[in-house]
């Protein structure tokens, strides 16, 4: 017999949380490596969002890292789709899209906390799904925004709060002036216009508050990044000017955007055990002559095999998974062979 | 007094192409129930019973051999399985199909009935649990069936074939019917024959043989 059945206790399922650097090629900090594509920028999608790449577009290894978008509740800041229909523009699409995702209610307005936290517009940083896998790990990211001489380092407040807040079923943290999940002061709502934004780790989305970023530093704690809210019906913005403003703030010299991804990997561990009396002979043709005789007489009464591979089969004998040992292990009538095989899904 | 190494060796497994296919089917056929071990890359002529340092070093050359990574092609790995036989066995089981290679024309059929030599004290015998036969590329056969073994509880469709995809197909039985494909387009515009492999393995002995299978275009 070649096959040895697994017993009921010979396998166990385990789930492990795995974190990794967020960006392509396992890069943790996308420092000064921000590129856009004029092709994408001037295409139809460029009116709604701006893709940001790790390398020059078209270069080997260049991949979309995240997208930047601007949304306005009334469609301001972009050209309407049809000049005879008011307010139906890409920025209106963006605002409605994320409002639906977050609140699930078409009447809601993004609220960033405090007494003056309602916002009619939003900046959105949407990390590519392949980058964040299942979530952006809270407390691991930092984003530096620079406008002229003013700059601010943003993070979430996950390490400064004791409870997790949900909005519309989505886990959410405030975006604060801080680092690695800690705020630089006691409050998560740090400006008169509310927090700097909302962070949705499970959707890979950062919603930034334009009202807070538009404030100057002294009055108070913004970077003076003012969106262009020209009415959609009377202004013809060729492409997404406000998304470009955020992109410029991110990619300014000494720009930093670092984070880690998070995913839960389920694995099945199989405990493989060949007892001393099992698997001491081989069907390897190099051990026999053409008549099936064992080549060495010492191997007749003291057979020895050197397994290198473990195959996992179903009842039908179909090979479903395979694992290799790091070196051939000697197996004979005086040895048991036990190892743990990990199969990830 | 030293410490014993009690660490557990963990090795990572990869899914084979067949494993991915069955996982994608989502019909319960992906269910690992048994394991086997193999020594595909081991050359036993490196075993040296005359080693000057003694019996502990007979397998020195084999134990120091680097091991290759796993292949995901289930027809190219786990070729030489280890088996459990009574101590003192001097002749190892060998599969005999009756052909060194198989050649079929389109729509032509052939029945093969494997036997095992040097097994259960007999020069030639049919194994009680039958044989598994795997064709490397199931598209080359319009019919590929095994009979003689009750496969009701094995969750295997013993008669169907997978079409349009270059995947293996395994059936179980004591007697197997092979019919060459009737699909001309498989040959393209220039090919006159297609080749794959047939692997026969004893379900009791673990002995195995692989022979080439060629299907020749009729016109």
Interface residues (C-beta under 8 A of the other chain):
Chain A: X1 X2 X3 X4 X5 X6 X11 X268 X269 X270 X272 X274 X277 X278 X279 X280 X281 X282 X283 X284 X285 X286 X287 X288 X291 X292 X293 X294 X295 X296 X297 X298 X299 X300 X301 X303 X304 X305 X306 X307 X308 X309 X310 X311 X312 X313 X314 X315 X316 X317 X318 X319 X320 X321 X322 X323 X324 X325 X326 X327 X328 X330 X331 X333 X337 X339 X340 X341 X342 X343 X344
Chain B: X8 X9 X10 X11 X12 X13 X14 X15 X16 X18 X19 X22 X29 X30 X31 X32 X33 X34 X35 X36 X37 X38 X39 X40 X41 X42 X43 X44 X45 X47 X49 X55 X58 X59 X62 X63 X64 X65 X66 X67 X68 X69 X70 X71 X72 X74 X77 X78 X80 X81 X82 X83 X84 X85 X87 X88 X89 X90 X91 X92 X93 X94 X117 X118 X132 X151 X153 X154 X155 X156 X170 X172 X201 X203 X204 X205 X206 X207 X208
